[in-house]
Amino acid sequence: MGRSFLGTGWFSPTKFDDSGRLVLATHEECVEQSLWAILETAPGERVMRPEFGCAIHNLLFANPGAEIIGQISVAVYQAISRWEPRVEVLGVEVIADEQQINLLKIEIDYRLRTVNSRFNLVYPFYLDSGALNVDG
């Protein structure tokens, strides 16, 4: 089976080469694109597949703290484990950014099942992104 199991698909956002032809994500890139799609989709957002996505979006307006960090870790682990069968999640770590109080970096260590290769993805998650600035 090898790497062909990893597939081919579109980049998001869509990419074109210098001659205007569509550039496709292949193999490992295709899996990474899938992980981004899972993390960026809130459950209920897709009409034909309302369960698809990651529940981190339910925590968007939460204050950063140990409880929220734990909930984000669980939500990411569960979403990837459910929606991406090509991947085994080895670990999820949520790290608060020291410079931006509302930024959490979600580090996901995973293994591709068919080729037994390990990868890491860092997903930036911004809390309270829709809040109004009342300071000025």
TILUM-615233 format. One line per field, with one value per residue: residue number from 1; chain; x, y, z of N, C-alpha, C in turn. Coordinates in steps of 0.05 Angstrom, whole numbers. Example, Ala and Ser with C-alpha at 12.3 -4.5 7.8 and 13.67 -1.06 7.14 Angstrom:
BEGIN
n	c(1/2)
chain	c(A/A)
npx	c(264/257)
npy	c(-114/-45)
npz	c(156/142)
capx	c(246/273)
capy	c(-90/-21)
capz	c(156/143)
cpx	c(264/258)
cpy	c(-66/1)
cpz	c(156/157)
***
This chain:
BEGIN
n	c(1/2/3/4/5/6/7/8/9/10/11/12/13/14/15/16/17/18/19/20/21/22/23/24/25/26/27/28/29/30/31/32/33/34/35/36/37/38/39/40/41/42/43/44/45/46/47/48/49/50/51/52/53/54/55/56/57/58/59/60/61/62/63/64/65/66/67/68/69/70/71/72/73/74/75/76/77/78/79/80/81/82/83/84/85/86/87/88/89/90/91/92/93/94/95/96/97/98/99/100/101/102/103/104/105/106/107/108/109/110/111/112/113/114/115/116/117/118/119/120/121/122/123/124/125/126/127/128/129/130/131/132/133/134/135/136)
chain	c(A/A/A/A/A/A/A/A/A/A/A/A/A/A/A/A/A/A/A/A/A/A/A/A/A/A/A/A/A/A/A/A/A/A/A/A/A/A/A/A/A/A/A/A/A/A/A/A/A/A/A/A/A/A/A/A/A/A/A/A/A/A/A/A/A/A/A/A/A/A/A/A/A/A/A/A/A/A/A/A/A/A/A/A/A/A/A/A/A/A/A/A/A/A/A/A/A/A/A/A/A/A/A/A/A/A/A/A/A/A/A/A/A/A/A/A/A/A/A/A/A/A/A/A/A/A/A/A/A/A/A/A/A/A/A/A)
npx	c(17/37/57/16/-33/-39/-58/-82/-98/-133/-100/-112/-112/-130/-79/-39/7/63/46/-8/-34/-69/-43/-31/-38/2/9/42/33/-21/-46/-32/-61/-112/-113/-110/-159/-196/-185/-197/-251/-314/-357/-420/-416/-411/-459/-475/-447/-452/-428/-374/-310/-276/-284/-259/-275/-319/-297/-278/-287/-268/-231/-161/-132/-116/-158/-185/-143/-136/-186/-183/-140/-162/-206/-180/-150/-192/-221/-184/-171/-220/-233/-190/-165/-115/-78/-44/-51/-1/9/-16/-4/-17/3/11/22/74/78/29/-30/-78/-66/-59/-16/-24/6/15/33/42/34/41/3/11/63/94/118/137/108/99/53/38/-13/-42/-84/-131/-159/-220/-229/-270/-285/-304/-264/-261/-231/-220)
npy	c(-24/27/96/113/107/152/192/245/313/377/438/482/548/546/530/553/539/572/571/572/525/480/464/406/375/324/259/262/317/320/295/331/376/356/352/406/423/395/418/472/472/481/440/427/464/444/428/378/343/348/334/336/363/403/411/454/504/516/537/586/637/632/643/639/584/530/492/503/494/439/421/436/405/353/358/366/318/280/296/291/237/214/234/228/175/159/174/167/196/219/254/314/380/439/504/565/628/672/725/741/744/720/679/611/558/499/440/384/319/267/203/174/121/82/89/95/142/199/262/333/383/450/488/550/579/626/656/689/719/747/787/853/912/949/989/1036)
npz	c(0/18/6/-27/-3/27/-5/-50/-57/-57/-40/15/27/-43/-90/-145/-198/-233/-286/-282/-270/-228/-164/-129/-64/-41/-13/47/53/39/82/123/105/113/169/183/161/194/245/235/226/254/291/261/222/170/125/102/133/192/241/234/248/299/368/392/378/408/452/443/466/518/579/582/615/660/660/611/575/582/563/510/492/497/461/411/407/405/359/317/321/309/257/222/197/178/213/275/336/375/415/446/459/492/491/523/494/509/493/470/501/487/452/439/428/394/396/359/358/314/281/218/198/157/136/180/197/236/253/265/281/288/311/311/359/372/427/446/400/376/410/430/431/486/507/481)
capx	c(0/56/49/-8/-56/-40/-75/-77/-121/-129/-90/-130/-126/-122/-53/-34/35/68/31/-37/-45/-75/-23/-44/-23/5/19/43/20/-50/-54/-30/-84/-135/-112/-118/-188/-209/-181/-209/-280/-330/-380/-444/-409/-415/-487/-478/-432/-452/-411/-346/-295/-263/-299/-245/-289/-337/-281/-266/-289/-260/-207/-140/-127/-110/-182/-190/-121/-143/-209/-173/-124/-181/-222/-163/-144/-216/-228/-165/-174/-245/-237/-167/-156/-88/-60/-45/-43/19/8/-26/5/-27/22/3/43/82/75/1/-45/-101/-56/-50/-4/-31/26/4/52/27/48/26/1/21/92/107/134/127/106/89/38/31/-37/-47/-113/-135/-183/-234/-223/-292/-292/-300/-244/-275/-211/-217)
capy	c(0/49/124/119/108/179/207/270/331/406/455/503/557/534/540/549/543/596/569/573/499/473/449/387/365/295/242/274/344/315/289/356/392/344/360/434/424/386/438/497/469/478/421/440/483/431/420/349/328/367/325/339/386/402/426/477/529/522/549/610/660/625/654/618/572/501/476/507/480/410/416/439/381/331/362/361/290/266/303/279/208/207/241/223/148/155/185/160/219/211/273/341/398/466/522/593/646/692/751/746/730/705/659/585/541/471/423/357/299/245/183/164/93/64/92/96/166/218/290/352/405/471/502/573/582/651/658/715/734/763/806/881/927/970/1008/1062)
capz	c(0/18/8/-43/16/39/-23/-64/-55/-60/-18/24/3/-69/-101/-173/-205/-250/-311/-276/-264/-200/-149/-110/-41/-44/8/74/51/39/110/138/97/126/197/184/156/219/266/228/222/278/287/252/200/144/124/96/152/215/264/227/258/325/387/404/371/430/474/431/484/545/589/583/641/660/652/582/561/583/545/482/486/493/437/388/405/397/332/297/323/296/229/205/202/169/233/303/352/396/437/441/480/488/504/522/484/529/482/464/522/476/433/448/407/398/384/355/349/303/265/195/203/136/131/206/200/256/245/285/270/308/303/329/367/385/444/448/375/368/431/423/446/500/518/468)
cpx	c(18/44/23/-33/-60/-56/-64/-102/-114/-116/-112/-113/-114/-97/-52/-4/38/53/1/-50/-48/-53/-37/-26/-22/16/19/29/-11/-60/-53/-53/-109/-136/-120/-148/-204/-208/-195/-240/-294/-352/-405/-440/-414/-443/-490/-463/-429/-435/-382/-334/-284/-278/-284/-259/-310/-324/-269/-266/-282/-235/-186/-135/-123/-134/-187/-168/-127/-166/-200/-157/-142/-196/-205/-157/-168/-223/-210/-168/-199/-244/-213/-155/-127/-68/-65/-35/-25/18/-3/-18/-5/-10/12/27/49/78/46/-16/-68/-92/-48/-39/-10/-11/16/26/36/45/30/26/15/51/108/126/121/128/96/76/33/9/-42/-77/-115/-161/-194/-230/-246/-300/-287/-279/-259/-257/-211/-236)
cpy	c(25/77/130/121/136/198/232/287/360/418/474/524/545/547/534/553/567/595/569/546/495/456/431/380/335/283/256/302/341/310/315/374/382/352/389/438/416/407/464/496/465/458/437/459/470/419/389/331/344/359/331/364/381/421/449/503/536/537/576/634/654/640/632/609/543/484/478/492/450/404/418/414/357/334/357/332/274/271/290/248/198/211/236/196/142/162/172/184/209/230/300/358/426/485/551/610/667/721/760/730/713/683/633/570/512/455/395/340/276/227/175/134/75/66/94/119/185/246/307/374/425/488/526/576/607/652/687/732/752/785/835/894/950/991/1034/1065)
cpz	c(0/20/-8/-25/27/21/-35/-61/-59/-36/-10/38/-22/-79/-130/-178/-224/-276/-307/-271/-234/-188/-129/-87/-44/-18/35/74/52/67/126/131/110/156/201/180/181/240/260/224/249/272/281/229/172/144/120/116/178/239/259/239/286/344/400/399/392/453/465/450/513/553/591/612/639/651/622/566/560/564/516/474/480/467/412/385/395/368/312/298/309/266/211/211/194/191/260/319/375/420/428/465/473/504/500/512/504/519/477/483/510/456/448/425/413/382/383/343/338/286/242/197/182/131/157/209/220/245/268/270/292/297/322/334/383/401/442/423/366/388/421/441/459/513/504/446)
***
